[in-house]
Amino acid sequence: MKLFLKTFVLVAFLGIVFSFQPTVTTSSLIIAHYDVQNLTTAVQHLYKYNFVGGAYAGKEKLLTIVGKKNGKDYIRCDIGANRIYRNRYLITGLGNIIDLESKKVVSDVRLNWIGYRGDSIIFFTNDAFKGKYYSYFDTKTNLLAEIKSPLFKALHGQDIEIDYQTQNRRIYLYPPSASKTLLINDAGYGEAMAQSDKSPAIPFHWIDNDNFIFPYYDVSRNNCILTIVNVKDKSQQRLEKIIDIPKSRENSYFDHDAEGNLEYVCAKGKFLIDIKMKKSTQVIFERIGNAFDVEYFEQPYGHAVKYQKIEIGKYHFDLRQIKSGKSYLALYKLLMVGKEFYPQGLNIWNSSTKQWTEIEADDVASIIGWIEK
């Protein structure tokens, strides 16, 4: 009986000890590197940089992709925004799909990603020849198919058209089973472009099925009022004016930050839009997710980086080359010499150690994102 009790106590003690052992987490950073020997075909190599318990544990090559085929963009990780779904599927900015687990390209089709539905990755096509339709990639079967159901709808909104034939634009609505109607007689003059041969396109974003927002530029073309339009009663609600917008090289657009907040991006910067309060605020620090923020405008020292609102560093880097994870932050550091910038490798920050780790890395095409299990 005494032996049994001693054994029971020992087992219980060991169970308590092991239950309090810290969990060692494994995280991996997915990065695409250029193949400098094959720049004409934009060949890129995908690598996985592994981290265990906050420490760098080496890298492994996943696969090689060909960026151009027959002179056209084919599979690329350096154009547009990359996304990782379920710690496994990489959706490139062109809509290609790469299975990082099997290390294979499972879809080489160029599509416009819009979201996820369970095991499916959803795309939307709006083509002058093919028309408008949804399609999905089934991650269980690795098959891509068009969604035939007319009842399926993953995007908000209705059919509208912007008429660019007049000096101040007009917006028409195409209601279901009816002829088009004039929705807005004066939709502004469009933003001023830096290139005289480039015409501005007016962007719009659907808030729900009946309301959308667009930027109204007055005749000066450097002042903008973000305007919410209701297509049912044709009413308009205007946010405060954004003034002194410089000429733009690219058309302005609507986007979302890492937390899903709506933003308007123009030549003056980014503006966070609060639909409920009907106001916009210029973004000073961009939210990039997981409690990390980065200074939007570059300063003489580069960009300040914060974690939980506390500054953790200042570096020069391209804002497209920074990615946050649950416990990590990765950026591709640059050295500024005069007006030139030179790559200095990867800088990785870990929330457990509260320290930066420098890793040699050349020819980075894109920091794609984190896999954390």
C-alpha positions in Angstrom: 0.0 0.0 0.0 2.9 2.4 0.9 4.6 1.5 -2.4 1.4 2.2 -4.3 1.0 5.6 -2.6 4.6 6.5 -3.4 4.2 5.6 -7.0 0.9 7.5 -7.3 2.5 10.6 -5.8 5.5 10.4 -8.1 3.3 10.0 -11.2 1.1 12.9 -10.1 4.2 15.1 -9.4 5.7 14.3 -12.9 2.3 15.1 -14.5 2.3 18.5 -12.8 5.8 19.2 -13.8 5.3 18.3 -17.5 2.0 20.2 -17.6 3.9 23.3 -16.8 6.5 22.8 -19.5 6.5 25.8 -21.9 5.1 25.2 -25.4 7.7 25.6 -28.1 6.1 27.4 -31.0 7.2 27.0 -34.6 6.8 29.8 -37.1 7.9 30.1 -40.7 8.3 33.2 -42.9 7.6 32.6 -46.6 9.8 34.7 -49.0 10.2 34.9 -52.7 13.7 35.5 -54.1 14.6 36.7 -57.6 16.7 34.4 -59.7 19.2 37.0 -61.0 20.3 34.7 -63.8 16.7 34.5 -65.2 15.4 38.1 -64.9 13.8 38.1 -68.4 11.4 35.3 -67.4 11.1 36.7 -63.8 12.0 33.3 -62.2 11.5 33.3 -58.5 12.4 30.9 -55.7 10.2 30.4 -52.7 11.8 29.7 -49.4 10.6 29.0 -45.9 12.6 30.7 -43.1 12.0 28.7 -39.9 11.9 30.0 -36.3 11.6 27.9 -33.2 11.0 29.5 -29.8 12.0 32.9 -31.2 15.3 31.7 -32.6 16.2 31.4 -36.3 16.5 27.7 -37.3 17.5 27.9 -40.9 15.7 28.0 -44.2 14.5 25.5 -46.8 13.6 25.9 -50.5 10.0 25.1 -51.4 9.8 25.5 -55.2 10.7 27.6 -58.2 8.1 29.5 -60.2 8.3 31.1 -63.6 7.1 34.7 -63.6 6.7 35.2 -67.3 5.5 32.9 -70.1 5.4 33.8 -73.8 6.3 37.4 -72.8 3.3 37.7 -70.4 3.1 37.7 -66.6 2.4 34.1 -65.5 3.0 33.2 -61.8 4.5 36.0 -59.8 4.8 36.9 -56.1 6.2 40.4 -56.7 3.0 41.9 -58.2 0.1 42.9 -56.0 -0.8 41.6 -52.5 0.0 38.0 -51.6 -2.1 36.0 -49.1 -1.7 32.8 -47.1 -4.8 30.8 -46.3 -5.0 28.2 -43.6 -1.2 28.2 -43.2 -0.9 26.4 -46.5 -2.3 28.0 -49.6 -0.5 31.0 -51.1 -2.7 33.2 -53.3 -0.5 35.6 -55.4 -1.4 39.1 -56.4 -2.3 37.7 -59.8 -4.6 35.1 -58.4 -2.4 32.0 -58.9 -2.5 29.4 -56.1 0.5 27.6 -54.6 0.2 24.7 -52.2 3.1 25.4 -49.8 2.7 22.0 -48.2 2.9 19.9 -51.3 5.3 22.5 -52.9 3.3 22.7 -56.1 1.5 25.3 -58.2 -2.1 24.1 -58.1 -3.7 26.9 -60.2 -1.8 29.0 -62.8 -5.0 30.9 -63.8 -5.0 34.7 -63.3 -8.0 35.7 -61.3 -9.2 38.5 -58.9 -9.3 37.1 -55.4 -12.2 38.4 -53.2 -12.4 36.0 -50.2 -12.9 32.6 -48.7 -15.9 30.3 -48.0 -14.8 27.3 -45.9 -12.7 25.0 -48.1 -13.1 27.3 -51.1 -11.1 30.3 -52.3 -13.5 32.7 -54.1 -12.7 34.8 -57.2 -14.6 37.4 -59.3 -14.2 38.1 -63.0 -15.4 41.2 -64.7 -14.3 41.0 -68.3 -15.5 42.8 -71.4 -15.5 39.5 -73.3 -16.2 36.8 -70.7 -18.7 38.9 -68.7 -19.2 38.9 -64.9 -19.1 35.7 -62.9 -17.8 34.1 -59.7 -15.5 31.1 -59.5 -14.0 29.1 -56.7 -11.0 26.9 -56.1 -11.8 23.8 -53.9 -8.8 23.1 -51.6 -10.1 19.5 -51.1 -10.0 18.6 -54.8 -7.6 21.2 -56.1 -10.1 22.0 -58.8 -11.1 25.5 -60.1 -14.7 25.9 -61.3 -17.3 28.6 -62.2 -20.1 29.1 -59.7 -23.3 28.6 -61.7 -25.9 29.5 -59.2 -27.4 33.0 -60.0 -28.2 33.4 -56.3 -24.6 33.3 -55.2 -23.2 36.8 -54.4 -20.0 37.5 -52.5 -19.7 41.2 -53.3 -21.8 44.1 -52.2 -23.4 46.5 -54.7 -25.2 47.0 -57.9 -24.2 47.8 -61.5 -23.1 51.4 -61.9 -21.2 53.1 -64.7 -19.2 56.3 -64.7 -19.6 58.5 -67.8 -16.3 60.2 -68.7 -17.5 62.0 -71.8 -18.4 65.2 -70.0 -15.9 67.5 -68.2 -17.6 66.8 -64.8 -18.4 63.1 -64.7 -21.8 61.4 -64.4 -22.8 58.2 -62.7 -25.5 55.9 -64.1 -27.3 53.0 -62.3 -28.3 49.8 -64.1 -31.2 48.5 -62.0 -32.2 44.8 -62.4 -34.7 44.3 -65.2 -34.9 48.0 -66.0 -33.1 50.6 -68.2 -30.3 52.6 -66.9 -31.0 55.8 -64.9 -29.0 58.9 -64.2 -27.8 58.6 -60.6 -25.5 61.5 -60.2 -25.4 64.4 -62.6 -22.2 65.9 -61.2 -19.6 63.4 -60.0 -16.7 65.8 -60.0 -13.8 66.4 -62.4 -11.3 63.7 -61.3 -8.0 64.1 -59.6 -5.0 65.9 -61.3 -2.5 63.6 -62.9 1.2 64.2 -63.1 1.2 62.8 -66.6 -0.8 64.9 -69.1 -1.6 61.9 -71.2 -3.1 59.9 -68.3 -6.8 60.4 -67.5 -8.1 59.9 -64.0 -10.5 57.1 -63.3 -12.9 57.7 -60.5 -12.8 54.8 -57.9 -15.8 53.7 -55.9 -16.3 51.2 -53.1 -19.6 49.5 -52.1 -20.4 49.8 -48.4 -23.4 47.5 -48.7 -25.9 46.7 -51.5 -27.4 50.2 -51.6 -24.6 52.5 -50.6 -21.2 53.3 -52.2 -18.5 55.9 -51.6 -16.5 57.8 -54.2 -14.1 60.8 -54.2 -15.7 64.0 -55.5 -12.9 66.3 -56.9 -13.9 70.0 -57.5 -12.9 71.9 -60.6 -9.4 72.7 -59.1 -8.8 68.9 -59.1 -6.7 69.0 -56.0 -9.5 69.1 -53.4 -11.6 66.1 -52.7 -14.8 65.3 -50.7 -15.4 61.6 -50.0 -19.1 61.2 -50.8 -21.5 58.4 -49.8 -24.3 57.7 -52.2 -27.6 55.8 -51.6 -28.9 54.3 -54.9 -32.4 53.9 -53.6 -33.2 57.6 -52.9 -30.2 59.1 -54.7 -29.2 61.0 -51.6 -25.6 62.0 -50.9 -23.7 62.4 -47.6 -20.4 64.2 -47.7 -17.4 63.8 -45.4 -15.0 66.6 -44.7 -12.8 68.0 -47.5 -9.3 66.7 -48.2 -7.4 69.7 -49.5 -4.1 70.4 -51.4 -3.8 67.0 -52.9 -0.7 67.0 -55.2 -0.7 65.6 -58.7 -0.8 61.8 -58.8 1.2 59.4 -60.9 -1.3 56.6 -60.3 -5.1 56.7 -59.8 -6.4 56.9 -56.3 -8.2 53.9 -54.8 -10.0 52.4 -51.8 -8.3 49.7 -49.7 -8.5 48.1 -46.3 -5.8 48.0 -43.6 -4.8 44.7 -41.9 -7.7 45.1 -39.5 -10.3 45.5 -42.2 -10.8 49.3 -41.8 -11.7 51.1 -45.0 -9.1 53.5 -46.4 -8.8 56.0 -49.3 -5.4 56.2 -50.8 -4.4 59.2 -52.9 -1.3 61.3 -53.7 -1.6 63.0 -50.3 -1.5 59.8 -48.4 -3.9 57.3 -46.8 -7.1 58.4 -45.1 -9.0 56.1 -42.6 -12.7 56.3 -43.3 -15.2 56.0 -40.4 -18.6 55.4 -42.2 -20.7 55.6 -39.0 -19.1 58.9 -37.9 -19.0 60.2 -41.5 -15.4 61.4 -41.2 -11.9 60.6 -42.5 -8.6 60.8 -40.7 -5.1 60.9 -42.3 -3.1 57.8 -41.5 0.1 58.6 -39.7 0.8 55.0 -38.5 -0.6 52.2 -40.6 -2.1 49.2 -38.8 -0.4 46.1 -40.3 -2.0 43.5 -37.9 -1.1 41.6 -34.7 -0.7 44.9 -32.7 2.1 46.1 -35.1 2.0 49.6 -36.6 4.3 51.3 -39.1 4.9 55.0 -39.8 3.3 55.6 -43.2 5.5 58.5 -44.4 9.2 58.0 -44.7 11.3 60.3 -42.5 15.1 61.0 -42.6 15.5 58.0 -40.3 13.1 55.8 -42.3 9.9 54.5 -40.8 9.2 54.0 -37.1 7.8 50.6 -36.1 5.6 50.0 -33.1 4.4 47.0 -31.2 1.4 47.5 -28.9 1.9 51.3 -29.5 5.5 51.2 -28.2 8.3 52.0 -30.6 10.6 49.0 -31.3 12.8 50.4 -34.1 13.4 52.8 -37.0 14.5 51.6 -40.4 14.5 52.4 -44.1 12.4 49.8 -46.0 9.7 49.6 -48.6 6.2 49.5 -47.0 5.4 46.6 -49.2 8.2 44.6 -47.7 7.0 44.3 -44.1 4.8 41.5 -42.7 3.5 40.8 -39.2 2.6 37.5 -37.6 1.2 36.6 -34.2 4.6 36.7 -32.6 7.0 38.0 -35.3 7.6 41.0 -37.6 9.7 40.8 -40.7 11.0 43.6 -42.9 13.6 43.9 -45.7 16.0 46.5 -44.4 17.6 49.1 -46.7 20.7 51.3 -46.3 20.3 54.9 -47.5 23.5 56.4 -49.1 22.8 59.8 -50.5 19.6 59.3 -52.6 20.3 55.6 -53.2 19.0 52.6 -51.3 20.9 49.3 -50.9 19.4 46.0 -49.5 20.8 45.0 -46.1 18.9 41.7 -45.5 16.1 40.7 -43.3 15.3 42.1 -39.8 13.1 39.9 -37.7 11.5 41.0 -34.4 10.1 38.6 -31.8 7.5 39.5 -29.2 9.0 37.0 -26.7 12.6 38.1 -26.8 11.7 41.7 -27.6 14.8 41.7 -29.9 15.7 42.1 -33.5 17.5 39.3 -35.4 19.4 40.1 -38.7 19.5 37.5 -41.4 21.4 37.7 -44.6 19.1 37.6 -47.6 19.7 38.8 -51.2 17.4 39.5 -54.1 14.2 39.5 -52.1 11.2 39.8 -54.5 8.6 39.7 -51.8 8.1 39.0 -48.1 4.9 37.0 -48.5 3.8 36.2 -44.9 3.9 34.0 -41.9 2.9 30.5 -41.2 2.3 30.0 -37.5 1.3 26.7 -35.9 
